[in-house]
Amino acid sequence: MTKKWRLIITTKHCVYSVKDAQLYVRLIGDSESTTLLKLKSKYSWENDPLFRSWERDPVETYFTRNVGKTRKKNEEEGKQCFEISVPDSVTIDKVKHLEIGHDPSRFVDGWLIGTITVQDNKGHVIYFNAAKTYGFWQRGVMTLNAESFLKGEEKEIPHRYVMGPVLGFRGISAVGNYQLSALVATEGADTVLEPMEFQVFPTTATTADVITRGFSQRLTEPLAVSGKYKLWRYDWEVPRDSEQDHACRYTLPDGRTFSCFIPAKFIRPRLAFASCAGLESQEEIRECTDSNVMWLHMRNAHERKPIHLLLMGGNQVYADPVVNMIIKERRSKGLDESNIDGVHAEAVLRYFELYVSRWRQSEIGFMLSRIPSIMMWDGHDIYSSWGTLTITPVLEEIHRAAREMFILFQLRGSRKTSASNAIYQTIGVRPNQVTWLHPPRLEISDAVYDAGPFTFTMSIEETWFLFLDLRSERSLDQVMSDYSWRELTSLLDVIENVSHMFVVIGKPPIYGDFSNIVSVAKKTQLKDHKNLYENHADHWSSLNHDFDRKRLFKLLLDFSRNKSAKVTVLSGDVNVGSWSKLTSGKDSTMIDMVTSSGIVNRAPHAIPLLFETFPEKETFYLPGHGEVTAWTEEIALDQKHKKYITSQNFLLLSPAMPSVGVKVGHYEVTFVKKPNPAYDKNHEVLKEPKMYTDYL
């Protein structure tokens, strides 16, 4: 038998959003403890202290709701009221401790609780006074002691962070230091942010064995301001050891502490690759439960063996709902597509809020704060199939806003300041540092005026990364301009000391040809045939992009042969995983093309129809390589589709030990696929993911 008790939580602030999460408490006595008690709610909620106003969706049902006659007053005070069912054997005088937290698969280290009040069915009350810092959370659980009094609470919080930190890798400095950055967003009247403290120590040691400690600079000016929200960036650099990985622990001014891992100089970095980290519509967001579950599997992989860098290949956010809302609101006001008054300012605000709301989700935020990332945008970061759409003046203004937010959030600020010692000329590229294919003009110091394109390279010793911007110059007739192709050829020609080049591209160059499906849909006036055409025109398989596709293949095969380097293409966008290969007809040169998509988004509904259009093998002639062959390997993770992974996934890439058939510079690649179902029957324990491993 059970009885009803009342529990009231007062929230002072919450950095992370807790959408999709469940909240639990456990009452602990000297000899008896309750099971985990889920805090249920009777209704959806719209005004909760754990959400920003622009994250609310009145149609959605969330896990908390303020109840009772004083609901409005409670909301204003940051209070949430719950009913819990407690066993009859438990009495309030026996309760000594309280555990609170989300389910074991989620983290809430950015939730600042003031107090928790527990009232039994007879009106007796005990209090749990939380710490004044975030530091009491341990893997998403906080344990508090029962007290008979309520402590006074501080009214003001020094810095109200609403997003971050988001770690970025800025290359290796001229003296060999590992350069890092951390983006944070705040709300309120902050005019400065105090320095951030960091410590570096060997991964095999304790924090007592610190070999380096220091502080970042004091921030006196934000990167950007949007309404009452400000975006800031901390920069710092740390030394590297020759043979041993180090950990870098850093602490923000609000007391939250995080750690990342620094690869040794003579050890190639361990990587993760992900793309398509969102959903396209509010309907999909409501339908897709556990949308962030693969971030939890990445967290588990990172805790087993640290990941040094997270490569993100596009669609980090999905701006389609933002763009559709702007267009819908303007049409409702009778404004046509040529009237651009106020469009840019509105789009900047919406894109800013989009990035913050996505990157403050607890599962994503956990990984972005612990693995330095390198990013390149793709279509949905702007609008679906951008570059193949009919562009109106309104859409062009929206694109300009999307580009500015891409520079600020994904490139971590204007290109003049997004990497220390950045190189501003392509010829004479220097290893380890950021090299822009199109350097920003000398007079440009603000993201507002930087039109790109944004292709860049960087490296860690002999491991190189080439991130191709295939959106800034995209049209129905080209993927990049002729000038960019010539500059890219010149850039690759001068790169030396490379054992492995990872090329990050949005759409996979080896994928299906949908032209027959599009032709039939157009002739039969199939619903959405125009959207189907635009989607097909966005792919490399489109006849209009065939020349650029073969130009890319030749460029990569030439580079691999001339530099005696392994080349691997990492791509996303298509919401399936696959492993394709491209071989030269004149020698043994081979390019692996691995597609991983999406870590959040789901496979297309028309998967069986699409796969029927995919050829077994493709052969064509390339100058200098003769008859080139392209095909897709079997992965054997999906019984229905042996060549394609049709559920959420990401990649782990670990340096392979040299052995028979495995050379220096090669990597071991593991697809990590979402299990179905994702949790056990009680929705409490993550099921183990399915994996497939092979060598590059």
C-alpha positions as CSV (number, residue, x, y, z in Angstrom):
1,M,0.0,0.0,0.0
2,T,1.1,3.6,-0.7
3,K,0.3,7.1,0.5
4,K,0.6,10.4,-1.3
5,W,3.2,12.9,-0.3
6,R,4.0,16.3,-1.7
7,L,7.4,17.4,-3.1
8,I,8.3,20.9,-4.1
9,I,11.5,21.7,-6.0
10,T,12.8,25.3,-6.2
11,T,15.1,25.8,-9.2
12,K,17.5,28.7,-9.2
13,H,18.8,28.2,-12.7
14,C,19.2,25.4,-15.3
15,V,21.8,25.6,-18.1
16,Y,20.5,22.5,-19.9
17,S,17.1,21.7,-21.4
18,V,15.6,18.6,-20.0
19,K,13.2,17.7,-22.9
20,D,12.5,14.0,-23.1
21,A,14.1,13.3,-19.7
22,Q,12.4,11.6,-16.8
23,L,13.0,12.9,-13.2
24,Y,13.4,10.5,-10.3
25,V,13.8,10.8,-6.5
26,R,14.7,8.2,-3.9
27,L,14.1,8.7,-0.1
28,I,16.8,7.1,2.0
29,G,16.6,6.1,5.6
30,D,19.1,4.4,7.9
31,S,17.7,1.0,7.3
32,E,15.2,1.4,4.5
33,S,15.1,3.2,1.1
34,T,12.3,3.6,-1.4
35,T,12.6,2.5,-4.9
36,L,13.2,5.2,-7.6
37,L,10.1,7.3,-7.6
38,K,9.2,8.9,-11.0
39,L,7.9,12.4,-10.6
40,K,4.8,12.3,-12.8
41,S,2.8,15.2,-14.0
42,K,-0.9,15.4,-14.9
43,Y,-0.6,18.0,-17.7
44,S,1.8,19.4,-20.2
45,W,3.5,22.6,-19.2
46,E,4.3,25.9,-20.8
47,N,6.0,28.0,-18.1
48,D,8.7,26.0,-16.4
49,P,12.0,27.4,-15.0
50,L,14.0,24.7,-16.8
51,F,13.0,26.0,-20.2
52,R,13.6,29.3,-22.0
53,S,10.5,30.9,-23.4
54,W,11.5,30.1,-27.0
55,E,11.8,26.4,-26.3
56,R,8.1,25.9,-25.3
57,D,5.8,23.9,-27.4
58,P,2.3,23.9,-26.0
59,V,1.4,20.8,-27.9
60,E,4.2,18.8,-26.4
61,T,3.8,16.9,-23.1
62,Y,6.7,17.3,-20.8
63,F,7.5,15.6,-17.5
64,T,6.8,18.4,-15.0
65,R,3.9,20.7,-14.3
66,N,3.2,23.1,-11.5
67,V,-0.1,22.2,-9.9
68,G,-2.4,23.6,-7.3
69,K,-4.1,27.0,-6.8
70,T,-0.8,28.8,-6.4
71,R,0.6,27.6,-9.7
72,K,1.3,31.0,-11.2
73,K,3.1,32.2,-8.0
74,N,5.1,29.0,-7.9
75,E,6.2,29.5,-11.5
76,E,7.4,33.0,-10.8
77,E,9.4,31.7,-7.8
78,G,10.9,28.8,-9.9
79,K,8.9,26.2,-7.9
80,Q,7.6,22.8,-9.2
81,C,5.2,20.8,-7.2
82,F,4.7,17.0,-7.5
83,E,2.8,14.2,-5.8
84,I,4.8,11.0,-5.0
85,S,3.5,7.6,-3.9
86,V,5.4,6.5,-0.8
87,P,5.1,3.0,0.8
88,D,3.1,2.9,4.0
89,S,6.1,1.6,5.9
90,V,8.1,4.9,5.3
91,T,7.6,7.7,7.7
92,I,9.0,11.2,7.3
93,D,11.0,11.1,10.5
94,K,13.0,8.1,9.1
95,V,14.0,9.9,5.9
96,K,17.7,11.0,6.3
97,H,18.7,11.6,2.7
98,L,17.2,12.3,-0.7
99,E,18.6,11.3,-4.1
100,I,17.4,13.3,-7.1
101,G,18.3,13.1,-10.7
102,H,17.3,12.1,-14.2
103,D,17.3,8.5,-15.3
104,P,20.7,7.0,-15.4
105,S,21.2,7.6,-19.1
106,R,21.0,11.4,-18.7
107,F,23.0,14.2,-17.0
108,V,21.9,17.3,-15.2
109,D,25.1,18.9,-14.1
110,G,23.8,22.3,-15.1
111,W,20.8,22.2,-12.9
112,L,21.1,24.6,-9.9
113,I,18.5,23.5,-7.3
114,G,17.8,25.9,-4.4
115,T,15.8,23.7,-2.0
116,I,13.6,20.6,-2.0
117,T,10.6,20.4,0.4
118,V,8.9,17.1,1.3
119,Q,5.6,17.1,3.0
120,D,3.8,13.9,4.2
121,N,0.1,13.2,4.2
122,K,-0.1,14.5,7.8
123,G,1.4,17.9,7.1
124,H,4.9,17.1,8.5
125,V,7.7,18.8,6.6
126,I,11.5,18.2,6.0
127,Y,13.8,20.2,3.9
128,F,16.8,19.5,1.7
129,N,19.0,22.5,1.1
130,A,21.0,22.2,-2.0
131,A,24.6,23.5,-2.5
132,K,25.1,27.0,-3.9
133,T,27.1,25.5,-6.8
134,Y,26.6,22.9,-9.5
135,G,29.3,20.7,-8.1
136,F,27.2,18.2,-6.1
137,W,26.0,16.3,-9.2
138,Q,27.6,13.0,-9.7
139,R,26.7,11.3,-13.0
140,G,23.3,12.9,-13.0
141,V,22.4,12.3,-9.4
142,M,22.6,14.6,-6.3
143,T,22.3,13.3,-2.7
144,L,21.1,15.8,-0.1
145,N,20.7,15.6,3.7
146,A,17.4,16.1,5.5
147,E,17.2,19.2,7.6
148,S,14.6,20.7,9.8
149,F,15.0,24.3,8.6
150,L,15.1,26.2,5.3
151,K,18.2,28.1,4.5
152,G,18.0,31.6,2.9
153,E,18.7,31.7,-0.8
154,E,20.8,34.1,-2.8
155,K,18.6,36.2,-5.1
156,E,21.2,36.7,-7.8
157,I,23.3,34.2,-9.8
158,P,26.6,35.8,-11.0
159,H,26.4,34.3,-14.6
160,R,23.2,32.7,-16.0
161,Y,24.5,30.4,-18.7
162,V,21.9,29.0,-21.0
163,M,24.2,27.0,-23.3
164,G,27.7,25.6,-23.2
165,P,30.5,25.1,-23.0
166,V,30.9,23.9,-26.6
167,L,34.5,22.9,-27.1
168,G,36.3,23.7,-30.3
169,F,39.7,22.6,-31.7
170,R,41.7,25.5,-33.1
171,G,44.8,23.7,-34.3
172,I,48.4,23.4,-33.0
173,S,50.3,26.6,-32.2
174,A,53.7,27.4,-33.6
175,V,55.3,26.1,-30.4
176,G,53.4,22.9,-30.5
177,N,50.6,23.7,-28.0
178,Y,47.1,22.3,-28.4
179,Q,44.7,25.2,-29.0
180,L,41.1,25.0,-27.6
181,S,38.1,27.2,-27.4
182,A,34.8,27.1,-25.5
183,L,31.6,28.8,-26.5
184,V,29.1,29.8,-23.9
185,A,25.8,31.7,-24.0
186,T,24.5,33.8,-21.2
187,E,21.3,35.7,-20.5
188,G,21.0,38.9,-18.5
189,A,23.2,41.9,-18.0
190,D,26.7,40.3,-18.1
191,T,29.2,42.8,-19.4
192,V,32.3,40.7,-18.6
193,L,33.0,37.1,-17.9
194,E,35.7,36.1,-15.5
195,P,38.6,34.0,-16.6
196,M,38.2,30.3,-17.0
197,E,40.7,28.1,-15.0
198,F,42.3,25.0,-16.5
199,Q,44.6,22.2,-15.4
200,V,46.6,19.6,-17.4
201,F,47.7,16.2,-16.0
202,P,48.5,12.7,-17.4
203,T,45.6,10.5,-17.9
204,T,47.2,7.8,-15.7
205,A,47.7,10.3,-12.9
206,T,45.4,12.1,-10.4
207,T,44.6,15.8,-10.3
208,A,47.3,16.1,-7.7
209,D,49.9,15.5,-10.4
210,V,49.1,18.6,-12.3
211,I,51.8,19.5,-14.8
212,T,50.3,22.7,-16.1
213,R,47.7,25.1,-14.7
214,G,46.5,28.4,-15.9
215,F,43.7,30.9,-16.8
216,S,42.1,32.0,-20.0
217,Q,41.7,35.7,-20.6
218,R,38.9,37.7,-19.0
219,L,36.2,38.3,-21.5
220,T,35.1,41.9,-21.9
221,E,33.1,41.7,-25.1
222,P,30.8,39.0,-26.4
223,L,31.1,37.5,-29.9
224,A,27.4,38.4,-30.5
225,V,24.3,39.7,-28.8
226,S,20.8,38.6,-29.5
227,G,18.1,40.2,-27.4
228,K,19.0,39.5,-23.8
229,Y,21.3,36.7,-24.8
230,K,25.1,36.9,-25.4
231,L,27.5,34.5,-27.0
232,W,31.1,34.4,-25.7
233,R,34.2,32.4,-26.5
234,Y,37.1,31.4,-24.2
235,D,40.5,30.6,-25.8
236,W,43.4,28.8,-24.3
237,E,46.2,26.4,-25.2
238,V,47.9,23.6,-23.4
239,P,51.2,21.7,-23.9
240,R,51.3,18.1,-25.2
241,D,53.4,15.2,-24.2
242,S,55.4,13.3,-26.8
243,E,54.2,9.8,-25.9
244,Q,51.3,10.0,-23.4
245,D,47.8,11.5,-23.6
246,H,46.9,14.2,-21.1
247,A,43.6,15.3,-19.6
248,C,42.6,19.0,-19.6
249,R,40.2,19.9,-16.8
250,Y,38.6,23.3,-17.1
251,T,36.3,25.2,-14.8
252,L,33.9,28.0,-15.8
253,P,33.2,30.9,-13.5
254,D,29.9,29.4,-12.4
255,G,31.8,26.4,-10.9
256,R,31.0,23.8,-13.5
257,T,34.0,21.6,-14.3
258,F,34.6,19.5,-17.5
259,S,37.5,17.4,-18.9
260,C,38.7,16.7,-22.4
261,F,41.7,14.7,-23.6
262,I,44.8,15.9,-25.5
263,P,46.5,13.4,-27.8
264,A,50.2,12.8,-27.5
265,K,52.5,14.2,-30.2
266,F,53.4,10.8,-31.7
267,I,49.9,9.2,-31.2
268,R,47.3,9.8,-33.9
269,P,44.0,11.1,-32.6
270,R,41.0,9.0,-31.9
271,L,38.0,10.4,-33.7
272,A,34.2,10.3,-33.8
273,F,32.2,11.4,-36.8
274,A,28.5,12.4,-36.8
275,S,26.0,14.3,-38.9
276,C,22.3,15.1,-39.1
277,A,21.9,16.0,-35.4
278,G,18.3,17.2,-35.6
279,L,14.8,16.7,-37.0
280,E,13.1,18.6,-39.8
281,S,9.7,19.5,-38.3
282,Q,7.9,20.0,-35.1
283,E,5.7,16.9,-36.0
284,E,8.9,14.7,-36.2
285,I,10.2,16.2,-33.0
286,R,7.0,15.2,-31.2
287,E,6.9,11.7,-32.8
288,C,10.5,10.7,-32.4
289,T,11.0,9.7,-28.8
290,D,14.6,9.1,-27.6
291,S,15.9,11.2,-30.5
292,N,19.2,11.9,-28.6
293,V,19.8,8.3,-27.6
294,M,22.9,7.9,-29.8
295,W,24.6,10.8,-28.0
296,L,24.3,8.6,-24.9
297,H,26.1,5.7,-26.7
298,M,28.8,8.1,-27.8
299,R,29.2,9.2,-24.2
300,N,29.6,5.5,-23.1
301,A,32.2,5.0,-25.9
302,H,34.1,8.1,-24.8
303,E,34.1,6.9,-21.1
304,R,35.5,3.5,-22.1
305,K,38.2,5.0,-24.4
306,P,38.5,8.8,-24.7
307,I,37.7,10.5,-28.0
308,H,40.1,13.3,-28.9
309,L,38.1,15.0,-31.7
310,L,34.5,15.1,-32.9
311,L,34.1,15.7,-36.6
312,M,30.6,17.0,-37.6
313,G,29.7,16.8,-41.2
314,G,26.7,19.0,-41.6
315,N,23.1,19.5,-40.5
316,Q,24.3,20.2,-36.9
317,V,20.9,22.0,-36.6
318,Y,17.7,21.8,-38.7
319,A,16.6,25.2,-39.6
320,D,13.6,24.1,-41.7
321,P,11.0,24.9,-39.0
322,V,12.6,28.3,-38.5
323,V,12.5,29.3,-42.2
324,N,9.0,27.9,-42.6
325,M,7.8,29.9,-39.6
326,I,9.3,33.1,-40.9
327,I,7.7,32.6,-44.3
328,K,4.3,31.6,-42.8
329,E,4.2,34.7,-40.6
330,R,5.1,37.0,-43.4
331,R,2.4,35.5,-45.7
332,S,-0.2,35.9,-42.9
333,K,0.7,39.6,-42.9
334,G,0.2,39.8,-46.6
335,L,3.9,40.4,-47.3
336,D,5.3,39.1,-50.6
337,E,8.6,37.4,-51.3
338,S,10.2,40.6,-52.5
339,N,9.6,42.5,-49.3
340,I,12.7,42.0,-47.1
341,D,11.9,44.6,-44.4
342,G,12.9,43.1,-41.0
343,V,13.6,39.6,-42.5
344,H,17.4,39.6,-41.6
345,A,16.9,40.7,-38.0
346,E,14.1,38.2,-37.4
347,A,16.1,35.4,-39.0
348,V,19.2,36.2,-36.9
349,L,17.2,36.0,-33.7
350,R,15.5,32.7,-34.8
351,Y,18.8,31.0,-35.8
352,F,20.5,32.2,-32.6
353,E,17.8,30.6,-30.5
354,L,17.8,27.5,-32.7
355,Y,21.5,26.8,-32.0
356,V,21.2,27.6,-28.3
357,S,18.1,25.5,-27.8
358,R,19.6,22.5,-29.6
359,W,23.1,22.6,-28.0
360,R,21.7,23.0,-24.5
361,Q,19.9,19.7,-24.7
362,S,21.6,17.7,-22.0
363,E,22.7,14.7,-24.1
364,I,24.2,16.8,-26.8
365,G,25.6,19.3,-24.3
366,F,27.4,16.6,-22.4
367,M,29.4,15.6,-25.5
368,L,30.0,19.0,-26.9
369,S,31.5,20.1,-23.6
370,R,33.9,17.2,-23.4
371,I,35.1,16.5,-26.9
372,P,36.6,19.4,-29.0
373,S,34.8,19.5,-32.3
374,I,35.4,20.7,-35.9
375,M,32.3,21.4,-38.0
376,M,31.2,22.2,-41.5
377,W,27.7,23.1,-42.5
378,D,25.3,21.5,-45.0
379,G,21.8,22.2,-46.4
380,H,19.7,22.0,-43.2
381,D,21.9,24.3,-41.4
382,I,20.5,26.9,-43.8
383,Y,17.4,25.3,-45.3
384,S,16.7,21.9,-47.0
385,S,18.5,21.5,-50.4
386,W,19.9,25.0,-50.2
387,G,21.6,25.9,-53.5
388,T,19.1,24.0,-55.7
389,L,16.1,26.0,-54.6
390,T,14.5,29.0,-56.4
391,I,16.0,31.8,-54.4
392,T,13.7,34.8,-53.5
393,P,14.9,38.0,-51.8
394,V,13.4,36.8,-48.5
395,L,15.3,33.5,-48.7
396,E,18.5,35.3,-49.6
397,E,18.1,37.4,-46.4
398,I,17.5,34.3,-44.4
399,H,20.6,32.6,-45.9
400,R,22.7,35.6,-44.9
401,A,21.5,35.2,-41.3
402,A,22.2,31.5,-41.4
403,R,25.7,32.1,-42.7
404,E,26.4,34.6,-39.9
405,M,25.2,32.1,-37.2
406,F,27.2,29.3,-38.9
407,I,30.4,31.4,-38.5
408,L,29.6,32.3,-34.9
409,F,28.5,28.9,-33.6
410,Q,30.2,26.3,-35.9
411,L,33.4,28.2,-36.8
412,R,33.4,29.8,-33.3
413,G,33.4,33.4,-34.4
414,S,34.7,35.5,-37.3
415,R,37.4,33.7,-39.3
416,K,39.9,36.4,-38.2
417,T,39.7,35.2,-34.6
418,S,38.4,31.6,-34.9
419,A,41.9,30.2,-34.9
420,S,45.2,31.5,-33.5
421,N,47.9,32.1,-36.1
422,A,45.5,31.4,-38.9
423,I,47.1,31.3,-42.3
424,Y,45.6,33.8,-44.8
425,Q,47.2,32.5,-48.0
426,T,46.6,29.1,-49.5
427,I,50.0,28.7,-51.1
428,G,52.6,27.9,-48.5
429,V,50.2,26.0,-46.2
430,R,51.7,25.2,-42.8
431,P,50.8,22.0,-41.0
432,N,48.7,21.9,-37.8
433,Q,47.1,25.3,-38.3
434,V,43.9,26.4,-40.0
435,T,44.3,27.2,-43.7
436,W,41.3,28.8,-45.5
437,L,40.8,28.0,-49.1
438,H,39.4,31.5,-49.5
439,P,41.0,33.7,-46.8
440,P,38.9,36.5,-45.4
441,R,39.7,39.9,-46.9
442,L,41.9,42.0,-44.7
443,E,39.1,44.5,-44.0
444,I,36.7,41.9,-42.8
445,S,36.6,41.4,-39.0
446,D,32.9,40.7,-38.5
447,A,30.9,37.6,-39.5
448,V,28.2,39.8,-40.9
449,Y,30.4,40.8,-43.8
450,D,32.1,37.4,-44.5
451,A,30.5,35.7,-47.5
452,G,32.9,32.8,-47.6
453,P,33.3,30.2,-49.0
454,F,34.6,28.4,-45.9
455,T,36.6,25.4,-47.0
456,F,39.6,24.8,-44.8
457,T,42.3,22.3,-43.8
458,M,44.0,21.6,-40.5
459,S,46.2,18.8,-39.2
460,I,47.6,17.1,-36.2
461,E,51.0,16.0,-37.3
462,E,50.5,13.6,-40.3
463,T,46.7,13.3,-39.8
464,W,45.0,15.9,-42.0
465,F,41.5,17.1,-42.2
466,L,39.9,18.8,-45.2
467,F,36.4,20.3,-44.6
468,L,34.7,21.2,-47.9
469,D,32.1,23.9,-48.0
470,L,29.8,22.7,-50.7
471,R,26.9,25.1,-49.9
472,S,28.3,28.7,-50.4
473,E,28.7,28.3,-54.2
474,R,26.2,25.6,-54.8
475,S,23.6,25.9,-57.6
476,L,21.7,23.6,-60.0
477,D,24.8,23.6,-62.2
478,Q,27.7,23.4,-59.8
479,V,28.8,22.2,-56.4
480,M,31.8,24.6,-56.2
481,S,32.9,27.3,-58.6
482,D,35.7,26.6,-61.2
483,Y,37.9,29.0,-59.3
484,S,37.4,27.1,-56.0
485,W,38.3,23.8,-57.8
486,R,41.5,25.3,-59.1
487,E,42.4,26.7,-55.7
488,L,41.7,23.4,-54.0
489,T,44.0,21.6,-56.5
490,S,46.8,24.1,-55.7
491,L,46.2,23.7,-51.9
492,L,46.4,19.9,-52.0
493,D,49.5,20.1,-54.2
494,V,51.6,21.9,-51.5
495,I,50.5,19.7,-48.6
496,E,53.4,17.5,-47.3
497,N,54.0,15.0,-44.5
498,V,50.6,13.4,-44.7
499,S,49.8,9.8,-43.9
500,H,46.0,10.1,-43.8
501,M,43.7,12.7,-45.1
502,F,40.1,12.8,-43.9
503,V,37.8,14.7,-46.3
504,V,34.5,15.8,-44.8
505,I,31.7,16.3,-47.3
506,G,28.0,16.8,-46.8
507,K,26.4,14.4,-49.3
508,P,28.0,11.0,-50.2
509,P,29.6,11.1,-53.7
510,I,28.8,7.4,-54.1
511,Y,25.0,6.9,-53.6
512,G,21.9,6.1,-55.5
513,D,20.7,7.7,-58.8
514,F,17.1,8.9,-58.3
515,S,16.6,10.3,-61.8
516,N,14.2,7.6,-62.9
517,I,12.0,8.0,-59.8
518,V,12.0,11.8,-60.3
519,S,11.0,11.4,-64.0
520,V,8.1,9.1,-63.1
521,A,7.0,11.3,-60.3
522,K,7.0,14.4,-62.5
523,K,5.1,12.6,-65.3
524,T,2.4,11.3,-63.0
525,Q,2.2,14.6,-61.0
526,L,3.0,12.6,-57.8
527,K,2.5,14.7,-54.7
528,D,5.6,16.7,-53.8
529,H,7.3,15.8,-57.1
530,K,8.9,19.3,-57.0
531,N,10.5,18.6,-53.7
532,L,11.7,15.3,-54.9
533,Y,13.3,16.9,-57.9
534,E,15.0,19.5,-55.7
535,N,16.3,16.8,-53.4
536,H,17.6,14.8,-56.4
537,A,19.2,17.9,-57.9
538,D,21.1,18.4,-54.6
539,H,22.8,15.0,-55.0
540,W,26.1,14.2,-56.7
541,S,24.2,11.7,-58.9
542,S,22.3,14.6,-60.6
543,L,23.4,14.8,-64.2
544,N,24.2,18.5,-63.7
545,H,26.8,17.6,-61.0
546,D,28.4,14.6,-62.8
547,F,31.4,16.7,-64.0
548,D,32.1,18.0,-60.5
549,R,31.7,14.5,-59.1
550,K,34.4,13.1,-61.4
551,R,36.5,16.1,-60.8
552,L,36.4,15.3,-57.1
553,F,37.2,11.7,-57.7
554,K,40.3,12.5,-59.8
555,L,41.5,15.1,-57.3
556,L,41.4,12.6,-54.4
557,L,42.9,9.7,-56.4
558,D,45.7,12.0,-57.6
559,F,46.4,13.2,-54.0
560,S,46.4,9.7,-52.6
561,R,48.8,8.5,-55.3
562,N,51.1,11.5,-55.4
563,K,51.5,11.8,-51.6
564,S,51.4,8.1,-50.9
565,A,48.7,8.9,-48.4
566,K,45.5,7.2,-47.3
567,V,42.4,9.3,-48.2
568,T,39.0,8.7,-46.5
569,V,35.8,10.6,-47.3
570,L,33.4,11.1,-44.4
571,S,29.9,12.1,-45.4
572,G,26.4,12.4,-44.0
573,D,23.1,14.0,-45.0
574,V,21.2,10.9,-46.4
575,N,20.1,9.5,-43.1
576,V,21.6,6.0,-43.7
577,G,25.0,4.6,-43.1
578,S,27.1,3.0,-45.8
579,W,30.7,2.1,-46.8
580,S,31.7,2.7,-50.4
581,K,35.0,2.4,-52.3
582,L,36.6,4.0,-55.3
583,T,39.5,2.3,-57.1
584,S,41.9,3.5,-59.8
585,G,42.1,1.4,-62.9
586,K,45.9,1.9,-63.3
587,D,47.2,1.0,-59.8
588,S,46.0,0.0,-56.4
589,T,45.0,3.5,-55.2
590,M,41.7,3.2,-53.3
591,I,39.5,5.8,-51.6
592,D,37.2,4.7,-48.8
593,M,33.9,6.7,-48.6
594,V,32.1,6.1,-45.3
595,T,28.7,7.7,-44.8
596,S,27.2,8.0,-41.3
597,S,23.8,9.7,-40.9
598,G,22.1,10.6,-38.8
599,I,23.0,10.6,-35.1
600,V,19.5,12.0,-34.5
601,N,17.5,12.1,-37.8
602,R,15.8,8.9,-39.0
603,A,16.0,7.0,-42.3
604,P,13.8,8.1,-45.2
605,H,10.4,6.4,-45.4
606,A,11.0,5.3,-49.0
607,I,14.1,3.3,-48.2
608,P,13.1,0.1,-50.1
609,L,12.2,2.1,-53.2
610,L,15.4,4.1,-53.1
611,F,17.7,1.1,-52.7
612,E,16.3,-0.4,-55.9
613,T,17.8,2.5,-57.8
614,F,21.4,1.8,-56.5
615,P,23.7,0.0,-59.0
616,E,25.8,-2.9,-57.9
617,K,28.9,-1.3,-59.4
618,E,29.7,1.8,-61.5
619,T,32.6,2.2,-63.9
620,F,33.7,5.2,-65.7
621,Y,36.9,6.7,-67.2
622,L,39.1,9.3,-65.5
623,P,42.2,10.8,-67.1
624,G,45.3,9.3,-65.5
625,H,43.4,6.5,-63.8
626,G,41.8,4.6,-66.7
627,E,38.6,2.8,-65.9
628,V,37.6,3.7,-62.3
629,T,35.3,1.5,-60.3
630,A,32.9,2.6,-57.5
631,W,30.8,0.3,-55.4
632,T,29.2,-0.1,-51.9
633,E,30.3,-2.9,-49.5
634,E,28.0,-5.0,-47.4
635,I,27.9,-4.0,-43.7
636,A,25.7,-6.8,-42.4
637,L,24.2,-4.8,-39.6
638,D,20.7,-4.7,-41.1
639,Q,19.1,-8.0,-42.2
640,K,16.9,-6.3,-44.8
641,H,19.5,-4.0,-46.3
642,K,22.9,-5.5,-46.0
643,K,24.7,-2.5,-47.6
644,Y,22.9,0.2,-45.6
645,I,22.3,1.1,-41.9
646,T,18.7,2.3,-41.7
647,S,18.6,3.6,-38.1
648,Q,20.5,6.3,-36.2
649,N,24.3,5.8,-36.1
650,F,27.7,7.5,-35.7
651,L,31.3,6.5,-36.4
652,L,34.3,5.8,-34.1
653,L,37.7,6.0,-35.8
654,S,40.7,4.6,-33.9
655,P,44.3,4.4,-35.0
656,A,45.0,0.8,-36.2
657,M,48.1,-1.0,-35.0
658,P,50.3,-1.9,-38.0
659,S,49.9,-5.6,-39.0
660,V,49.6,-7.7,-42.0
661,G,47.5,-5.7,-44.5
662,V,47.2,-2.7,-42.1
663,K,49.7,0.1,-42.7
664,V,50.9,3.1,-40.7
665,G,48.3,5.8,-40.9
666,H,45.3,3.4,-41.2
667,Y,42.3,3.6,-39.0
668,E,39.9,1.1,-37.5
669,V,36.3,2.3,-38.2
670,T,33.3,1.2,-36.1
671,F,29.7,1.9,-37.0
672,V,27.6,2.3,-33.9
673,K,24.0,1.7,-34.6
674,K,20.9,2.4,-32.5
675,P,19.4,-0.8,-30.9
676,N,15.6,-1.4,-31.3
677,P,14.2,-0.8,-28.8
678,A,16.6,1.7,-27.4
679,Y,15.8,0.9,-23.7
680,D,14.7,-2.1,-21.6
681,K,10.9,-2.6,-21.0
682,N,11.0,-0.1,-18.1
683,H,12.7,2.5,-20.2
684,E,15.5,2.8,-17.6
685,V,18.5,0.9,-19.0
686,L,20.1,1.6,-22.3
687,K,20.4,-1.5,-24.5
688,E,23.8,-2.2,-26.1
689,P,24.2,-0.8,-29.6
690,K,24.9,-2.9,-32.6
691,M,28.4,-2.4,-34.1
692,Y,30.3,-3.2,-37.3
693,T,34.1,-2.7,-37.5
694,D,36.5,-2.8,-40.5
695,Y,39.8,-1.1,-41.5
696,L,40.4,1.9,-43.7
